[in-house]
Amino acid sequence: MADIRIEVNSEGIQSILKSDEVRELLRAKAERIAAAAGEGFEASSMIGKTRARASVITATRAARLAEATDRTLTMAIDAGRG
């Protein structure tokens, strides 16, 4: 079997991970999770130092209570898959 050598282009990978397309993909997944969790959950996205990120937060007291007692946001994570 022939030896296979793979060279990783770190700058290329960084540019992909920090691209607007990746940020928008992550934002869309976060929006689906927030919608599945219900009212009071908000999605956001940003470009960090090394990669794009997205998150869903509890924006209201009612949402924090729903997550604390019923794990509403935790149960909605599957909405972001696919």
C-alpha positions, 0 to 999 in steps of 0.5 A, a space after each residue: 500500500 502506498 504511503 499517503 501524506 496529508 498536508 493541512 493548510 491551517 490558514 485555509 481551515 481558519 478562513 473557512 471556520 471564520 467565514 460568513 457562510 459558516 457563521 450564517 449556518 450556525 446562526 440558522 441552527 441556533 435560530 431553529 433551537 430558539 424557536 423550538 424552545 419557545 418564547 424568551 429564548 434568543 439566538 446570536 452569532 459572532 466571529 471569534 478569534 479562531 472560529 464562528 460561534 452561535 449561541 441560544 440564551 434565556 432572555 427573560 425570567 420566564 425562559 430561565 425558569 423554564 430551563 431550570 425546571 423543565 430543561 426547555 432549552 436542553 430539550 430543544 437542542 435536536 432542532 439544530 441538527 440536520 
